[in-house]
Structures are given as C-alpha cells and as structure tokens.
Amino acid sequence: MEIALHIDSATLARYDRVRALRFDGDQLALLDQRRLPARTDWLSMRDHREVGQAITDLVVRGAPAIGIAAAYGLVLAARAGARLPIEERRAAFLAAAAHLRAARPTAVNLMWAIDRLLARCGADPEPDAVEAEARAIDAEDLAANYRMARLGAAYLAEGSGVLTHCNTGSLATAGLGTALGVIRAGWAAGRIRQVHAGETRPWLQGARLTAWELLEDGIPARLIADGAGAWLLAQGQTQWVIVGADRICANGDVANKIGTLSLAVAARQFGARTMVVAPASTVDLNTPDGSAIHIEERDPRELLEYAGQRVAAPGVEAWNPVFDVTPAALVDVIVTEKGVIEKPDAAKMGLVFG
C-alpha cells in the first residue's frame, strides 16, 4: 500500500530556495555549478549550441536539470529558425535536437525531454508552442519532486541516519530535488537524526553542492570521503542510503554516479537499505538491464589534475567512468511520482510503467 508523509507544501518550500536555471523567453540563464560554492555565477545562453556545451562541461548537471535545460535549448533553436520556411525550420529544429542529444550519453532524461518536444512540436516548431511544452516539463518535474519527497520520507523511521551520494537537490532538478527532496522532507518531519554526504570524486558534487544546499537550508550535514561510506555503514550510523538515478532500466537496474554501486553493496552487507529516487522520465523501458547502458567516460585529466594542476604521479594513466550500475537486487525501494516499487524487478516495473 502506498503511503505518503503528510507534510504541507509551504513547509517543504522552506527547503527549496535554490534554482539551477532561469528562462525568460529569449535566453537561458544557468547557475555555473563548476564554481559553487565559492562563487554564484550565472551564465546566459542565447543559442542551443551554447546550451549543449554547458551540459557537456557540467555548468548544469543532474539528470532532470539536464533534460529541462535541453528543452529550453530547443526553445532557443525554435526562435532562431522562426522566420525560415517550414521545411527548413523543421530541419533546423531536428539538427538542434541531435546536437543537444549528443551532449551527454547516459542520463536518459536528456533524451526523454528532446523526444517529447520532437513528438509534440517537431512537425511545426512554432516558438511559443515549444516554449509552452518546455515550461510544462519544468513544472511537471517540480511537482514530481514534491510528491516523491512525501512518498520517500514515509519510509524513514524516526531517528534515521541517512547517507547520500553526488547531488540530487534543487541544483539537479527543477527544484527541491529527488533524493535530497526526500531528505529535506524527512528532516522537516523530524524523522532524520543525521545526514552524511559523500564527497563524490572527481568533481566533488557532494562536497561542493550537496553540502552547500543542506547548509543553505539549515540542515546540518557531515561530509565523508567516498571511501568512508562502507565503514560508516558498518558502524550502524546510517539506516538508509538515498540516491538519485540517471537511468533506471526495465528490470530495475539503476545507473547513477560512480560510487553508488559500492554503497549499495555495503548497505546490503551491513543491514542498511538503499532507496533510489527519480522521476518517471528517468525510467527507460527500452533498456532491458544495466548491461545495455552506455557508461560515459570523461577526460582522465579530471582525475590526474586538481584545479588545473597535476597532482598524480608523472606518467600514470587514469580511467574515469562517471557512472556505475547498481543491480536491482541491491535496491530496496525505487520512488517515483507514479508510485513506489519495493524490491524492484521487471514484473513490478512493468506494472507501474508498462
């Protein structure tokens, strides 16, 4: 039976004050997440190519936020081609969609948002219609986050310790967050005793972004090195590992930030539970299981250097996958706005999303 925590939207909104992007019709402004928390720089994008590059360069990151940014990138493309003859306008819109689709290969929300806009506006990419659909994607994600926060927090017993990985808050979504939304709701309801956040190498999204968001909300956060997660779980200090997802397969396998798999393994070993929180747009029934996911590998220099300075031994090589796949068997709960799946498998996933 589905149970949602009774907590009003005004209370949740107190923990939802950060935004990753703003769109005013002619430009997309992105909060440069590479500079946080030291600086809060906003970058203006007036062209879909700039948006695609910003996604690739991690100016904006987090699967839902990437999808929303791509949707607004297509609005900019539609406005740029508005005066073209209809066939040329369609071709330019398709080309812009292909460019944005290639920005990052693993997060399915990017493809989902683009495909939705192509299906509903591709035949006639009239700018106002494209913008209306992009804004609908944005608004639906925000509503989904509030619903998931209530659904996920209902699983937290009073006095719970939670551990999260990477950044899944307002910076990664339309607002409130996925996994961090559940944590915010749990904290607001007095169910969480302690929040731990893994640093999330090599881009330090946990140390820079998640810790910053939590402290902005007045939620005390304790930062740990990525390698300390298993030992934290072994000490019994954490009852839940709560993470987001970049893709959820038809059988319940989950692709998420590198390091998620090791936390799920440790949680199972030491009696904690793993919760994955993601909107339905993250579910990809066309991907049967995790073996079919293309895992993005980024520039090895992200590991070999820090702040542009070489820190690794001269001559050493690096391997830099930025996602891993957690098998469904290690996931206790998947929370989406369409429902909660306990102990996910293909049959249960099909009932909710088929």
HELIX and SHEET records of a PDB file:
HELIX    1   1 SER A    9  ALA A   13  1                                   5    
HELIX    2   2 HIS A   48  THR A   56  1                                   9    
HELIX    3   3 ALA A   63  ALA A   80  1                                  18    
HELIX    4   4 ILE A   86  ARG A  101  1                                  16    
HELIX    5   5 VAL A  108  CYS A  121  1                                  14    
HELIX    6   6 PRO A  127  ALA A  153  1                                  27    
HELIX    7   7 SER A  170  ALA A  172  5                                   3    
HELIX    8   8 ALA A  179  ALA A  188  1                                  10    
HELIX    9   9 GLN A  205  GLN A  205  1                                   1    
HELIX   10  10 GLY A  206  THR A  210  3                                   5    
HELIX   11  11 ALA A  211  GLU A  216  1                                   6    
HELIX   12  12 ASP A  226  ALA A  228  5                                   3    
HELIX   13  13 GLY A  229  ALA A  234  1                                   6    
HELIX   14  14 THR A  260  GLN A  269  1                                  10    
HELIX   15  15 ALA A  280  THR A  282  5                                   3    
HELIX   16  16 GLY A  290  ALA A  292  5                                   3    
HELIX   17  17 ARG A  301  LEU A  304  1                                   4    
HELIX   18  18 ALA A  328  LEU A  330  5                                   3    
HELIX   19  19 ALA A  346  PHE A  353  1                                   8    
SHEET    1   A 3 LEU A  21  PHE A  23  0                                        
SHEET    2   A 3 LEU A  28  LEU A  31 -1                                        
SHEET    3   A 3 TRP A  42  MET A  45 -1                                        
SHEET    1   B 7 ALA A 221  ILE A 224  0                                        
SHEET    2   B 7 ILE A 192  GLY A 198  1                                        
SHEET    3   B 7 SER A 160  THR A 164  1                                        
SHEET    4   B 7 TRP A 240  VAL A 243  1                                        
SHEET    5   B 7 ARG A 273  VAL A 277  1                                        
SHEET    6   B 7 VAL A 333  THR A 336  1                                        
SHEET    7   B 7 GLY A 339  GLU A 342 -1                                        
SHEET    1   C 4 VAL A 283  ASP A 284  0                                        
SHEET    2   C 4 ARG A 247  CYS A 249  1                                        
SHEET    3   C 4 VAL A 254  LYS A 257 -1                                        
SHEET    4   C 4 PHE A 323  THR A 326 -1                                        
SHEET    1   D 2 GLU A 305  TYR A 306  0                                        
SHEET    2   D 2 GLN A 309  ARG A 310 -1                                        
END                                                                             
